[in-house]
Amino acid sequence: MAPVVDTISGANIGNAKTEGNQVVFISGHSFGPAGGDALTATYNRFDAVNCEVKSDTLAQCFTAPGT
């Protein structure tokens, strides 16, 4: 089953600093096991970096510099 995203959250998610490195949480289901396959994500037309699956329902990424 393909991953399904329900919500995207994090401090200043709609007003991220251009320096990047702010945490973005992606909640949903079917992400796979913690530490599983590499994950890529785009939110509000911005690419997230250093994404990591924390559980089948949660992934953690960071904002990229310049976004």
C-alpha positions as CSV (number, residue, x, y, z in Angstrom):
1,M,0.0,0.0,0.0
2,A,1.3,3.5,-0.8
3,P,1.9,5.9,2.1
4,V,-0.9,8.2,3.0
5,V,-0.4,11.6,4.5
6,D,-3.0,13.0,6.9
7,T,-1.3,16.0,8.4
8,I,1.9,18.0,8.2
9,S,3.0,19.9,11.3
10,G,5.9,21.6,12.9
11,A,6.9,25.0,14.4
12,N,6.5,27.7,11.7
13,I,5.5,25.2,9.0
14,G,3.8,28.0,7.1
15,N,6.6,30.5,7.8
16,A,9.8,28.6,7.9
17,K,13.2,30.3,8.3
18,T,15.3,30.5,5.2
19,E,18.2,28.9,7.1
20,G,16.3,25.6,7.0
21,N,16.8,22.8,9.5
22,Q,13.4,23.2,11.2
23,V,11.5,20.0,12.1
24,V,8.6,18.9,9.9
25,F,6.4,16.0,11.2
26,I,4.4,14.0,8.6
27,S,1.5,12.0,10.1
28,G,-0.5,9.3,8.2
29,H,-0.1,5.6,7.7
30,S,1.7,2.9,5.6
31,F,5.1,4.6,6.0
32,G,6.7,1.3,6.8
33,P,8.9,0.3,9.8
34,A,11.0,2.8,11.8
35,G,14.4,3.3,10.1
36,G,13.1,1.7,6.9
37,D,13.5,2.8,3.3
38,A,14.6,6.3,2.5
39,L,11.7,8.8,2.4
40,T,11.4,11.9,0.2
41,A,8.8,14.5,0.9
42,T,7.5,17.8,-0.5
43,Y,5.2,20.0,1.5
44,N,3.5,23.3,0.4
45,R,5.7,23.1,-2.8
46,F,9.0,22.9,-0.7
47,D,11.3,19.9,-0.6
48,A,12.0,18.4,2.9
49,V,15.4,16.9,3.6
50,N,16.9,14.3,5.9
51,C,13.5,12.5,6.2
52,E,13.3,9.5,8.6
53,V,10.5,7.1,9.2
54,K,9.9,7.0,13.0
55,S,6.9,4.6,12.8
56,D,4.3,3.3,10.4
57,T,2.3,6.5,11.1
58,L,5.0,9.2,11.6
59,A,8.0,10.6,9.7
60,Q,10.3,13.4,10.6
61,C,12.0,15.7,8.1
62,F,13.7,19.0,8.1
63,T,13.2,22.2,6.1
64,A,15.8,22.7,3.4
65,P,17.8,25.9,3.4
66,G,16.3,28.6,1.2
67,T,12.7,27.5,1.8
